């Protein structure tokens, strides 16, 4: 996003017309989690992810806060410690028993 910022320059180290790249860390008011975008399920029930709990799949509806390409920032439907199925097959349903590693959700930055 292109932005113009006025900065005090009392020591005159900054020259007029200078350009720079800045990364702002803006705290979120709502806890959100990052999940791989390939974990999303789009179907007639809406947007969901398959969460694995003790080897059993539970489909959870989610809300996307931001789409970052390879990851999605989710602001509802997940909690800390959840693990999601990546590339879920079409036939995956609530209550399916699964084995193997699931991707952990991580707090969004």
Secondary structure by P-SEA (a helix, b strand, c coil): cbbbbbbbcccccccccccbbbbbbccccbbbbbccccccccccccbbbbbbcccbbbbbbbbbccccccbbbbcccccccbbbbcccccccccccccccbbbbbcccc
